[in-house]
Amino acid sequence: MSIAIEDRPAGATVAERGTPASTSPNTSHATGTPKEFLTFRLGGEEYGIDILRVQEIRSYEAPTRIANAPHFIKGVVNLRGVIVPIVDLRLKLGCEAAQYDGSTVVIVLNVRGRVIGAVVDSVSDVIAIGADSIKAAPQLHASLDAGYIMGIGCVKSGETERMLILTDIEALMSSAEMGLMDSALS
């Protein structure tokens, strides 16, 4: 299964797609325009990432393992001629178990001009969240790295309200621990 979010080359940047590049994760919030997020599940939690970072969604296929890679980097796959590192976000973010089944998918991302795959339990949908529905990220103990959390999105569905952990996927994938980006790009 492969669902293309937009028809563009694997290495295309936001500017090359004809979409204005965002310099800040909250740029659209300053104008009051809702921002769109792709929602996905990791364990029992629901997360959201900026839809402009998503290139496509693919069913999970076992990657080619890379020796001495961190446990959360599962390996690489060849995606139409581009070698793409595959990061299991369930392992990276400390979910208790990472099982690979029919709903496991890879979200192919474009982060700083680099194509990276992120393994998640499942994807849900694309939702627009306005600035008034995004609460500040919680202040956690200094030993916990929550720098990748942009905030908590509160989404009403009828009488119920669900919370999304809005993830700054660029900050997460660009961290030194990941080792996926050149330090010159930081």
VMD Tcl script that draws the C-alpha trace (Angstrom):
set ca {
  {0.00 0.00 0.00}
  {1.32 3.43 -0.87}
  {-0.72 6.58 -0.51}
  {0.88 9.62 -2.09}
  {0.17 12.82 -0.22}
  {1.47 14.95 -3.07}
  {2.94 14.07 -6.46}
  {6.54 15.22 -6.16}
  {10.04 13.77 -6.49}
  {11.45 11.98 -3.45}
  {14.01 14.71 -2.75}
  {11.77 17.72 -3.43}
  {11.76 20.45 -0.80}
  {8.78 22.51 0.29}
  {9.94 25.42 -1.90}
  {10.27 23.15 -4.96}
  {6.66 21.99 -4.52}
  {5.38 25.53 -4.94}
  {4.19 25.70 -1.33}
  {5.45 28.55 0.83}
  {8.14 27.28 3.18}
  {7.40 27.67 6.86}
  {10.26 29.04 8.91}
  {8.60 28.24 12.22}
  {6.35 25.36 13.26}
  {3.76 27.92 14.37}
  {3.90 30.32 11.39}
  {0.32 29.65 10.33}
  {-0.92 30.21 13.87}
  {0.20 33.84 13.84}
  {-2.30 34.52 11.06}
  {-5.06 32.47 12.72}
  {-5.18 29.96 9.85}
  {-5.62 26.38 11.06}
  {-2.62 24.14 10.46}
  {-3.05 20.62 9.06}
  {-1.59 17.60 10.83}
  {-1.38 13.93 9.84}
  {-2.48 11.93 12.88}
  {-1.01 8.55 13.76}
  {-0.87 6.13 16.67}
  {2.07 4.92 18.71}
  {0.89 2.46 21.34}
  {-2.14 3.95 23.05}
  {-1.30 7.57 22.19}
  {-2.23 9.69 19.20}
  {0.30 12.03 17.62}
  {0.21 14.66 14.90}
  {2.89 15.92 12.49}
  {2.83 18.82 10.05}
  {1.30 17.51 6.82}
  {3.80 19.60 4.81}
  {6.60 17.27 5.99}
  {4.79 14.15 4.73}
  {5.69 12.85 1.30}
  {3.73 9.58 1.28}
  {2.47 6.71 3.41}
  {3.58 3.14 2.65}
  {2.90 -0.27 4.13}
  {5.76 -1.59 6.23}
  {8.39 -3.71 4.53}
  {11.41 -5.07 6.33}
  {14.39 -2.75 5.66}
  {17.99 -3.78 5.03}
  {19.71 -3.67 8.43}
  {22.72 -1.39 8.90}
  {25.46 -2.66 11.24}
  {26.03 -0.71 14.48}
  {22.96 1.51 13.95}
  {20.99 2.54 17.05}
  {18.17 0.11 17.94}
  {15.48 2.54 16.69}
  {17.01 2.81 13.19}
  {15.70 -0.33 11.54}
  {17.76 0.00 8.35}
  {17.26 1.40 4.87}
  {14.92 0.84 1.91}
  {15.24 1.78 -1.75}
  {12.37 4.13 -2.59}
  {12.35 4.75 -6.34}
  {16.14 5.04 -6.44}
  {16.52 6.98 -3.17}
  {18.05 5.15 -0.18}
  {15.81 6.02 2.77}
  {16.73 5.41 6.44}
  {13.84 3.88 8.43}
  {13.32 5.03 12.03}
  {10.89 3.13 14.26}
  {9.25 5.97 16.21}
  {7.75 3.42 18.61}
  {11.22 2.39 19.73}
  {12.65 5.92 19.61}
  {9.88 7.34 21.80}
  {9.88 4.45 24.27}
  {6.64 2.62 23.48}
  {6.59 -0.64 25.40}
  {6.29 -2.98 22.38}
  {6.75 -2.57 18.66}
  {4.85 -5.27 16.79}
  {4.78 -5.36 13.01}
  {1.34 -6.23 11.65}
  {-1.04 -5.30 8.82}
  {-1.69 -1.81 10.18}
  {2.00 -0.92 10.66}
  {2.97 1.77 8.17}
  {5.92 3.94 7.20}
  {5.36 7.67 6.90}
  {7.87 8.94 4.35}
  {8.99 12.41 5.43}
  {10.94 15.23 3.85}
  {13.01 16.84 6.61}
  {15.53 19.53 5.66}
  {15.66 18.18 2.11}
  {16.35 14.63 3.32}
  {13.92 11.74 2.87}
  {13.38 9.65 6.03}
  {10.87 6.91 6.83}
  {9.11 6.76 10.22}
  {7.46 3.50 11.35}
  {4.20 3.98 13.28}
  {1.40 1.66 14.45}
  {-1.18 3.21 12.11}
  {-2.25 6.49 10.52}
  {-5.65 8.00 11.20}
  {-6.45 11.10 9.17}
  {-5.50 14.66 8.34}
  {-7.05 17.27 10.60}
  {-6.88 21.06 10.77}
  {-6.19 22.51 14.20}
  {-6.48 26.22 14.97}
  {-4.14 28.06 17.34}
  {-6.91 28.28 19.95}
  {-7.01 24.46 20.12}
  {-3.28 24.01 20.73}
  {-2.05 24.12 24.31}
  {1.59 24.68 25.29}
  {3.83 21.66 25.63}
  {4.11 20.49 29.23}
  {7.19 21.50 31.19}
  {8.98 18.27 32.03}
  {12.01 17.51 34.17}
  {15.26 18.70 32.57}
  {16.52 15.11 32.16}
  {13.61 14.34 29.79}
  {13.94 15.63 26.23}
  {10.58 17.05 25.20}
  {12.06 19.50 22.68}
  {10.27 17.70 19.87}
  {6.81 18.40 21.34}
  {5.22 21.51 19.76}
  {2.14 21.34 21.94}
  {-0.99 19.38 22.72}
  {-3.85 19.64 20.23}
  {-7.37 19.35 21.63}
  {-9.78 18.02 19.01}
  {-13.53 17.74 19.66}
  {-15.41 14.81 18.15}
  {-19.06 15.25 19.06}
  {-19.28 15.18 22.87}
  {-15.76 13.82 23.39}
  {-12.42 15.57 23.20}
  {-9.22 13.82 22.24}
  {-5.69 15.04 22.73}
  {-2.95 14.84 20.10}
  {0.73 15.13 20.90}
  {1.85 17.56 18.20}
  {5.37 16.58 17.23}
  {8.03 18.79 15.69}
  {9.26 16.02 13.43}
  {12.08 18.18 12.08}
  {13.49 18.73 15.60}
  {13.15 15.02 16.40}
  {14.76 13.75 13.20}
  {17.48 16.43 13.29}
  {18.65 15.63 16.82}
  {22.29 14.62 17.22}
  {21.19 11.31 18.79}
  {19.45 10.33 15.54}
  {22.57 10.95 13.47}
  {20.50 11.42 10.30}
  {21.39 15.02 9.50}
  {24.73 16.64 8.81}
  {25.75 18.99 11.63}
  {26.25 21.69 8.98}
  {22.50 21.71 8.38}
  {21.65 22.42 12.02}
}
mol new
graphics top color blue
foreach p $ca { graphics top sphere $p radius 0.5 }
foreach p [lrange $ca 0 end-1] q [lrange $ca 1 end] { graphics top cylinder $p $q radius 0.2 }
display resetview
